[in-house]
């Protein structure tokens, strides 16, 4: 089809579909279905739209829209290498790839080779987006190494990533430390590179006993443990200064010289020589502490030949002697009292007449643990020795279990531990220092007596498990003990009964059966049957029960059915 030039719009083909569609009917302006078999290099093309010619206007191969004023123009480069979309409606133009169901659309840029290329790169959105986002690209190139950085409003800009940080502090040598996401420093913690000194300056202690100008710990507390050396130093040969000098207000309080001599309080210097004989002791000679023996007249000799004896002045008061019965055990830092004769009291305590305070006291961590008062009685303390026998006013026992009692035993005239044994229908609860004895009362639920059901199925009689007879309100738990059936007319046929239970308060809706299988009675000479086996072993106050005749023999008559419960 072709046309000639004219002053108005011209149409080679004009297709119009109007009117109203009926239900489930689709109107097509143009429907193209190419089903020819393609082989080799043959191609099926559903439609071709070409626009060219003339130099005064644009070539527009395709225009898509939903009205004469709302459409998008598809402009094709003259060499066929690009498509430009130009919408005519107002608003922000956009290009959207919609996903199907739970599938996320992808924008793919294929490698060289056209639409048949299998390798590509691209972008896609997340599976779920709470709020729509648009990022604005920068309008110019960045420089080598720059990265795209988000700024307010979703505007992306080229930014340079810095790999260094400016040092903190005021003075050269201030030590750097991490503070949050940046460096910090203090003028009070400084390294002097000229003198190779690490300085902690202007230390201001607080009232806390755990503060220190410099801590060297093996752990996170003062009581660190482990092997190794906390503080180590190595001076060069020829060093003549102090290895350590701790001062208060510029006055030395503890000093270690290069020779290893220790000076305390700027007055007493410990000797650096090794003692040359056993028995030497440190003696202050008026200037320093020196090793000294007992021949110089600086100590009083004592006569005991055994070490660790407590010294005392002799009767004449002229010398020290060693108390043979008082030994200070240096390995255990305790004093031992040793009797030297079988008729001697090792330790005797004599109080004054009219003594009002205790005559003996043992203290542990400022707490009295054993006290003998002025009457000779133990007023504080716990007996932890062997059990005191019955003959001496004790029980002869050291341990008990809940509920045990002591019963006289003629064998050996002792007391024996025993517990009460519950008989039939009795419950015994042993507590810490208590015994509770109570009767386990029976409860008989009679469903029927002299009753002949007309047909099998659920009975209409519903029985409720009662509350405590003591007050009529306290809930009680019961153990299910026995279900009993009797008929007055036996039969070779079989009748079977289930007991249903319900724990709710609405219309009866079975929560289950008390037994796994129904209780049956059968046999021409069988009048009674019972069971003590239940899958639902307990019932509680407020529960309901009813019969369900799952099988009924027509000969069986005058049923008597009873359920026995026992208070838990």
MONOR-V644697 format. One record per residue. N is the residue number from 1. BURIAL is + if it has 16 or more other ideal C-beta (glycine too) atoms within 10 Angstrom, else -. Layout:
# MONOR-V644697
N;BURIAL  N;BURIAL
This chain:
# MONOR-V644697
1;-  2;-  3;-  4;-  5;-  6;-  7;-  8;-  9;-  10;-  11;-  12;-  13;-  14;-  15;-  16;-  17;-  18;-  19;-  20;-  21;-  22;-  23;-  24;-  25;-  26;-  27;-  28;-  29;-  30;-  31;-  32;-  33;-  34;-  35;-  36;-  37;-  38;-  39;-  40;-  41;-  42;-  43;-  44;-  45;-  46;-  47;-  48;-  49;-  50;-  51;-  52;-  53;-  54;-  55;-  56;-  57;-  58;-  59;-  60;-  61;-  62;-  63;-  64;-  65;-  66;-  67;-  68;-  69;-  70;-  71;-  72;-  73;+  74;-  75;+  76;+  77;-  78;-  79;-  80;-  81;-  82;-  83;-  84;-  85;-  86;-  87;-  88;-  89;-  90;-  91;-  92;-  93;-  94;-  95;-  96;-  97;-  98;-  99;-  100;-  101;-  102;-  103;-  104;-  105;-  106;-  107;-  108;-  109;-  110;-  111;-  112;-  113;-  114;-  115;-  116;-  117;-  118;-  119;-  120;-  121;-  122;-  123;-  124;-  125;-  126;-  127;-  128;-  129;-  130;-  131;-  132;-  133;-  134;-  135;-  136;-  137;-  138;-  139;-  140;-  141;-  142;-  143;-  144;-  145;-  146;-  147;-  148;-  149;-  150;-  151;-  152;-  153;-  154;-  155;-  156;-  157;+  158;-  159;-  160;-  161;-  162;-  163;-  164;-  165;-  166;-  167;-  168;-  169;+  170;-  171;-  172;-  173;+  174;+  175;+  176;-  177;-  178;-  179;-  180;-  181;-  182;-  183;-  184;-  185;+  186;+  187;-  188;-  189;+  190;+  191;-  192;-  193;-  194;-  195;-  196;-  197;-  198;-  199;-  200;-  201;-  202;-  203;-  204;-  205;-  206;-  207;-  208;-  209;-  210;-  211;-  212;-  213;-  214;-  215;-  216;-  217;-  218;-  219;-  220;-  221;-  222;-  223;-  224;-  225;-  226;-  227;-  228;-  229;-  230;-  231;-  232;-  233;-  234;-  235;-  236;-  237;-  238;-  239;-  240;-  241;-  242;-  243;+  244;-  245;-  246;-  247;-  248;-  249;-  250;-  251;-  252;-  253;-  254;-  255;+  256;+  257;+  258;-  259;-  260;-  261;+  262;+  263;+  264;-  265;-  266;-  267;-  268;-  269;+  270;-  271;-  272;-  273;-  274;-  275;-  276;-  277;-  278;-  279;-  280;-  281;-  282;-  283;-  284;-  285;-  286;-  287;-  288;-  289;+  290;-  291;-  292;+  293;-  294;-  295;-  296;-  297;-  298;-  299;-  300;-  301;-  302;+  303;-  304;-  305;-  306;-  307;-  308;-  309;+  310;+  311;-  312;-  313;-  314;-  315;-  316;-  317;-  318;-  319;-  320;-  321;+  322;+  323;-  324;-  325;-  326;-  327;+  328;-  329;-  330;-  331;-  332;-  333;-  334;-  335;-  336;-  337;-  338;-  339;-  340;-  341;-  342;-  343;-  344;-  345;-  346;-  347;-  348;-  349;-  350;-  351;-  352;-  353;-  354;-  355;-  356;-  357;-  358;+  359;-  360;-  361;-  362;-  363;-  364;-  365;-  366;-  367;-  368;-  369;-  370;-  371;+  372;+  373;+  374;-  375;-  376;-  377;-  378;-  379;-  380;-  381;-  382;-  383;-  384;-  385;-  386;-  387;-  388;-  389;-  390;+  391;-  392;-  393;-  394;-  395;-  396;+  397;-  398;-  399;-  400;-  401;-  402;-  403;+  404;+  405;-  406;-  407;-  408;-  409;-  410;-  411;-  412;-  413;-  414;+  415;+  416;-  417;-  418;-  419;-  420;-  421;-  422;-  423;-  424;-  425;-  426;-  427;-  428;-  429;-  430;-  431;-  432;-  433;-  434;-  435;-  436;-  437;-  438;-  439;-  440;-  441;-  442;-  443;+  444;-  445;+  446;-  447;+  448;+  449;-  450;-  451;-  452;-  453;+  454;-  455;-  456;-  457;-  458;-  459;+  460;-  461;-  462;-  463;-  464;-  465;+  466;-  467;-  468;-  469;-  470;-  471;-  472;-  473;-  474;-  475;-  476;+  477;-  478;+  479;-  480;+  481;-  482;-  483;+  484;+  485;+  486;+  487;+  488;-  489;-  490;+  491;+  492;-  493;-  494;-  495;+  496;+  497;+  498;+  499;+  500;+  501;+  502;+  503;-  504;-  505;-  506;-  507;-  508;-  509;-  510;-  511;-  512;-  513;+  514;+  515;+  516;-  517;-  518;+  519;+  520;+  521;+  522;+  523;-  524;-  525;-  526;-  527;-  528;-  529;+  530;-  531;-  532;-  533;-  534;+  535;-  536;+  537;-  538;-  539;+  540;-  541;-  542;-  543;+  544;+  545;+  546;+  547;+  548;+  549;+  550;+  551;-  552;+  553;+  554;-  555;-  556;+  557;-  558;-  559;+  560;+  561;+  562;+  563;+  564;+  565;+  566;-  567;+  568;-
